[in-house]
Amino acid sequence: MRMKMKRKVIKYLFLFILPGLFACAAGNADKLMIEIPGKPGVDLAPFEKIVLTHFLVKDDKSTFDINQDFLEYFSFELGQNLDKEIETRDFIPPDIESFDDSAFWRSTFPKLKKTLLFTGNLSFREESRKALLQKKGDKFETPFEPQPKLAQQRFFAIEVDIALIDSTTGNSIFTRNFKERRTYNNPNQTSRFAYYDLLQVVKDKLLQDLGGKRQNQDRYLITK
């Protein structure tokens, strides 16, 4: 009896599925790639506000204030990309050891509730380098490869340790070290332009961590 019922169910399912299969066969399937949000690396839901402090700067020889530029850049970008109240404080961590001292953060900001402290340390360096650059020649102009020439390049590097600290507990809920570098063939490349270029790379990676990495997945659209 059960075997007959199973055969009937399979028969009816086949009748429903069969028209759909013919419809797909009769139409065109367009392949689409869509972005699927990933799981956030940090749960920001319990927090209503993010307070950015000045960073602890290491061995700074820049001609501009990298700390102030960093603070202004990230306060703007976080405000644009996160649905949180953004605030800045004129405060610099005393030393690297303080980032792991939960009692220090609780006592420094005792009135802040449901708040994330955005803090860390920062370094930026630049130098001029000489390198042999190979220029591609036109094969129709000369059969010989052009000789490499010694040219001056500008090299820039940034290192940032970012810590997100729960103001209530004083504990870090997120830490990450960013090391980015970039080389420009323009010997007159300005430091501040390169600095913001590198900050953008750090910002993009950080927002991926906070909002979840987006994944590309294929989907098919059936058209007739």
C-alpha positions, 0 to 999 in steps of 0.5 A: 500500500505504501509503495503505491502511495509513493509511486503516485506522489512521484508521478504527481511531482514529475507532472509539476516539475516537467513543465518547468523543465520545458520552460527553462529549455525553451528560454535563455539562461543569463548568468549573473554575478551578485554580491552576497554580504558575509558574516560581520567580523565584529558585532557592532549591534550593542554599541550606539556610539564610536569614539575616536581618540588620537593615535599613539604615533611612532617615530614621526618625521612627516611634514604634516600632522599624520595623527590629525589627518588620520582622525579626521579621515576615519571619523568621516569615513566611519560616519558615512559607512556605519549607522553609529554616532561618531565622536572624536576625543582629544586624547592620546594613549600613554603607551602601547601597554595601555591597550591591554589594560582594561582598568585603564580604559574603564577609568579614563572614560567612566561615563561612556556607555554602549560605546566603542573606543577606536584607538591604536598606534600609527607610523608613516615613513617615506624615502627616495630610492633609485631603481632600474626601470625597463621601458618597453620599446616599439618592436617596429622602431628597433629590433633591440630591447631598450636598456634599463635606466636608473630612475628615482622613485618615491616609497611610502609605507604605513603601519597601523594597529587599530583596537576597538575597545568596549568602554564599559568593560575596557576589553578589546573586541577587535584588533588588527595590524595593517601594513601597507606600502606603495611606490611611485615612479614620480620623484616629486610625489607628495607625502600627503597624497601618498598618505591618503592613498594608503589610508584608503587601503586601510579603510577598505580592509577595515570596513570589510572586517566590520561589515562582513566580507562580501562574496560573489555568487553566480545566479541564473535568470531564465528569459524567454 
